[in-house]
Amino acid sequence: MKKSARALHLSMLLGCCCFTAAQNQPRTVNVGRLCSASVYANGVNGSGDDDNPFYGPANAFDGGQNLVKGIHYSSWMSGHKSDWIRIRFQQYTGPVSVEAIKVRAEDVQYVADAMQVTVVLEGGQQQQFPVVKMTHPITTYNLPAPARNVAIVRIDFRARVLFQIDEIQVLGQPSQYCHVTESTPPFDTDYKNQLVIAKRLPATAEGVLHDSQITSVLKEMGALQTQINSAQNAQVKAEAWLNMNRKADFLVQRMNEIEPLSKDSVHTTPTAGLIRIAGKSKALGIPVSFCEIGQGWTANPAGYEKYLQLWPDGPNADEAFWKSKVEASGCGDFEGSVEEYEEGIRLYRDFIERFPSSSYVQQAKSQVEIYEKGLLEEKQRQTKPRAEK
């Protein structure tokens, strides 16, 4: 049925108005590089080094321009399978709005599976948006509505392997105080210092025992011990032991944060509070011990070993094997002898052969290369004096 002339005129008029409105809507820009901000990330390439030029968090906001001695380093590499990165806008930047997040990750071998965006406004209100699946090579998440007066944007990534992010764009509308030209935001030293201060505890045994992170993980370990005792089959028991050791790894990480080894000397004995914590962990099934030779507190891999005994071909056998036989180390120094290098090469090659599709394979291959180089140098060092004679 044909439209009347009046209806047709009205339709054309509405279409014209919508087109004009779309034209007048301001174009989004990358406020992450235009407005004064600083960046921080979880993991070894985020929080460990203030100015890591190789794989630090600033490289995810550098516009692909970072060069180190002529070599292109322009990506942030995670330190865990699930890591987060955040950008914090300075207060003097003024009201910045955010409308979308665009993430570029081109290397298919190091791609994250999903991400979740959280926005914190100037007044402290927090908006957390749904988890979205990542698409290769670019993932764009459009916020349901523009977030105004944004102070912080945080992106949590989830992956089955260590992942790499090449570039993150925070798209929105800048304030009048933002810059005309783009620049790379620096590392967020202030936020790092806040986290360090927040982790500090009274040096008393009672203060350590009431640390919220330690009490929480010990409670979780207690629940896992109950699961182990009541497990109806080997697989359920194996998973519980695996998770128990994971929790113990987190426990010793927190213990080392509370009582870090001195850079100038080593502790002769650990504090009483942490000795009591170690006793609680041992009672739950995973002994932890204090090593003065540069390691601090370490967790015994007993839970990982139990997993391999109960479920040798289980879905997490590669992790259990890596943690209990490859990564595990006793309290002692690596002296760099020929025997140590040869044993290390054998161990890493054995892992690669057993678990060729594991996320740890790349790390194992890198270690083989390092050990092969060290072995060659050590053999040359030992034979050099004889040749000179």
Secondary structure, DSSP 8 states (H G I E B T S, - for coil): ----HHHHHHHHHHHHHHHHHHHHS---EEHHHHS-EEEEESSTTTTS-TT-TTT-GGGGGSTT--EETTEE---EE-SSSEEEEEEEE-GGG---EEEEEEEE---GGG--SEEEEEEEETTS-EEE---EE--SSEEEEEEEEEE-SEEEEEEEEE-SS--EE-EEEEEEE--TTS-SS-----B-HHHHHHHHHHH---SSHHHHHT-HHHHHHHHHHHHHHHHHHH-SSHHHHHHHHHHHHHHHHHHHHHHHHHS---SSS--SS--HHHHHHHHHHHHHT--EEEETTTTEEEE-THHHHHHHHH-TTSTTHHHHHIIIIIS---SS-----HHHHHHHHHHHHHHHHH-TT-TTHHHHHHHHHHHHHHHHHHHHHHHHHHHH-
